[in-house]
Amino acid sequence: MCMVEEPTSSLSILLHLMSVITRESNAIDAIYTDTLFGHCSVLFKNGSCYHYKNVSRRALLNLKIQPNISLGSWANYNLPL
């Protein structure tokens, strides 16, 4: 018997491209990423939130798959002031 794998739904793919990154950080609570559009929002510990467009998709994916990247260092290197 041959098993046929169902095609992945568009919604499933979109959910994998959008994620919330939380790690131990002195300044950042979370980074919300949208890899499909190259956007991210950074929620700081003081309550402020900044939204960024045209963020490198490679940098967003790297942040998602590398658990040892510091959120603060990543934001300083990849996001404009």
NUKOLSE-950437 format. One line per 10 residues: number of its first residue (from 1); their letters; for each residue x, y, z of N, C-alpha, C, CB. Coordinates in steps of 0.05 Angstrom, whole numbers, plus 5000, padded with zeros to 4 digits. Each point is the difference from the previous one (the first is absolute). Last residue first. Glycine has a CB too. Layout:
// NUKOLSE-950437
NUM = a = X:Y:Z:X:Y:Z:X:Y:Z:X:Y:Z; ...
This chain:
// NUKOLSE-950437
81 = lplnynawsg = 5367:6039:5277:4995:5016:5025:4976:5017:4996:5047:5000:5011; 4964:4903:4938:5009:5028:4999:4993:5015:5026:4996:5000:4950; 5024:4892:5044:4978:5020:4998:5012:5028:5000:4969:4968:5024; 5085:4951:4985:4983:4996:4976:4978:5021:4997:5009:4953:5005; 5060:5043:5068:5014:4995:4975:4981:5001:4976:5033:4972:5025; 4934:5039:5065:5019:5021:4994:5014:4996:4973:5007:5004:5049; 4933:4929:4981:4986:5024:4994:5019:5023:4993:4962:4985:5030; 5075:4933:5000:4987:4997:4974:4986:5025:4991:4994:4951:5009; 5042:5046:5077:5021:5002:4980:4989:4997:4972:5032:4981:5032; 4908:5008:5040:5010:5028:4999:5022:5003:4978:4989:5005:5049
71 = lsinpqikln = 4976:4908:4969:4980:5017:4987:5010:5029:4997:4964:4971:5019; 5099:4941:4981:4990:5019:5018:4980:5019:4986:5043:4998:5027; 4982:4898:4946:5004:5028:4992:4986:5018:5021:5002:4988:4951; 4997:4913:5046:5020:5013:5017:5006:5029:4992:5020:4956:5006; 4918:4980:4950:4990:5007:5027:5021:5015:5017:4971:4960:4997; 5005:5028:4895:5024:5000:5017:4992:5009:5029:5030:5010:4960; 4907:4987:4967:5011:4973:5002:5024:4999:5018:4983:4992:4954; 4967:5091:5029:4981:4979:5007:5013:4973:5005:4966:5025:4973; 5085:5050:4997:4991:5005:5027:4981:4977:5009:5004:5050:4994; 5023:4950:4917:5022:4993:5017:4993:5004:5029:5032:5014:4964
61 = llarrsvnky = 4906:5013:4971:5002:4971:5002:5022:4991:5018:4981:4997:4954; 5012:5095:5029:4977:4991:5015:5000:4970:5004:4974:5039:4982; 5092:5000:4963:5005:5007:5029:4977:4990:5017:5028:5040:4987; 4963:4952:4920:5021:4981:5010:5005:5005:5029:5021:4999:4954; 4922:5060:5002:4987:4974:5005:5020:4979:5010:4966:5011:4965; 5042:5098:5047:5011:4977:4985:4985:4974:5008:5045:5023:4997; 4904:5069:5011:5020:4986:5015:5009:4976:4984:4981:5016:5045; 4949:5057:4938:5024:4995:4983:5023:4988:5016:4986:5037:4971; 4947:5010:5092:4994:4989:4973:5027:4996:4986:4954:5021:4998; 5009:4992:5112:5020:5003:4979:4991:4986:4974:5036:5004:5035
51 = hycsgnkflv = 4926:5037:5069:4995:4983:4977:5020:5007:4978:4951:4996:5012; 5041:5013:5103:5008:5012:4975:4996:4979:4977:5033:5030:5023; 4937:4994:5088:5000:4980:4978:5007:5015:4974:4966:4970:5024; 5038:5041:5095:4999:5011:4973:5002:4978:4979:5020:5043:5016; 4987:4942:5080:4973:5002:4990:4998:5011:4972:4985:5005:5046; 5094:4972:5010:4987:5025:5010:4972:5004:4989:5046:5020:5005; 5010:4907:4967:4992:4996:5028:4987:5024:5011:5038:4968:5006; 4956:5015:4888:5021:5004:5020:4989:4997:5028:5023:5031:4968; 4954:4933:4928:4987:5008:5025:5021:5002:5021:4956:4979:4987; 5040:5021:4900:5016:4995:5023:4986:5012:5024:5043:5000:4974
41 = schgfltdty = 4934:4962:4920:4994:5019:5021:5015:4992:5025:4954:5009:4980; 5053:4975:4904:5002:4991:5028:4992:5022:5019:5036:4967:4988; 4967:4997:4897:4992:5019:5022:5007:4987:5027:4963:5020:4971; 5039:4945:4933:5024:5013:5009:4994:5021:5021:5021:4991:4956; 4919:4944:4997:5000:5028:4991:5025:5015:5010:4951:4999:5001; 5039:4907:5019:4989:5003:4972:5002:5028:4990:4969:4963:5010; 5054:5013:5081:5021:4995:4980:4990:5004:4972:5021:4968:5032; 4953:5068:5065:4985:4992:4977:5020:4997:4977:4957:5024:5016; 5046:4983:5102:5011:5001:4973:4980:4991:4979:5045:4990:5019; 4972:5051:5088:4980:4988:4983:5009:5002:4971:4962:5012:5033
31 = iadiansert = 5087:4991:5068:5001:5010:4973:4980:4984:4984:5049:5013:5003; 4967:5013:5109:4994:4982:4978:5004:5014:4973:4967:4975:5029; 5062:5061:5058:4982:4978:5009:4996:4980:4978:4977:5032:5031; 5110:5037:4989:4978:4992:4982:4984:4977:5012:5028:5015:4960; 5050:5025:5085:4985:5023:4989:4975:4992:4984:5043:5023:4998; 5019:4915:5047:4997:5023:5019:4983:5022:4989:5045:4989:5018; 4949:4901:4961:5011:5025:4990:4996:5022:5021:4992:4986:4952; 4987:4903:5018:5010:5016:5022:5014:5025:4989:5005:4959:5029; 4921:5002:4908:5024:4989:5012:5007:5018:5024:5017:4980:4956; 4905:5003:4958:5005:5009:5027:5025:4986:5010:4950:5009:5009
21 = ivsmlhllis = 4989:5010:4895:5026:4991:5011:5003:5012:5028:5020:4997:4954; 4898:4978:4971:5007:5017:5022:5025:4989:5012:4952:5013:5009; 5004:4980:4885:5007:4988:5026:5006:5022:5021:5017:4959:4977; 4954:5011:4912:4995:5020:5021:5005:4987:5027:4965:5024:4971; 5046:4924:4952:5015:5024:4993:4995:5023:5020:4998:4987:4952; 4956:4929:5053:5029:4995:5005:5017:5025:4994:4992:4952:4989; 4915:5050:4994:5004:4999:5029:5030:4994:5007:4952:4984:5005; 5020:5017:4904:5000:5027:5012:5005:4999:5030:4969:5015:4964; 5021:4903:4990:5025:5013:4992:5002:5028:5013:5000:4974:4957; 4919:4980:5054:5022:4987:5015:5027:5012:4994:4974:4958:4999
11 = lsstpeevmc = 4951:5071:4952:4999:5009:5027:5022:4988:5017:4950:5006:4996; 5038:4964:4916:5012:5027:5001:5000:5011:5028:4985:5008:4953; 5018:4885:5034:4982:5023:4995:5014:5026:5002:4962:4973:5018; 5078:4930:4950:4999:5018:5023:4982:5024:4993:5047:4986:5015; 4939:4915:4941:5016:5025:4997:4996:5018:5024:4996:4997:4950; 4998:4896:5059:4983:5023:4993:5018:5025:4996:4961:4980:5025; 5070:4917:4958:5001:5021:5020:4983:5024:4990:5046:4985:5015; 4948:4905:4966:5003:5026:4987:4999:5022:5022:4979:4983:4957; 5046:4905:5038:4988:5023:5015:5006:5026:4985:5005:4975:5044; 4984:4916:4926:5016:5025:4997:4986:5022:5016:5018:4986:4954
1 = m = 4986:4900:5049:4983:5024:5000:5018:5025:5000:4963:4975:5025
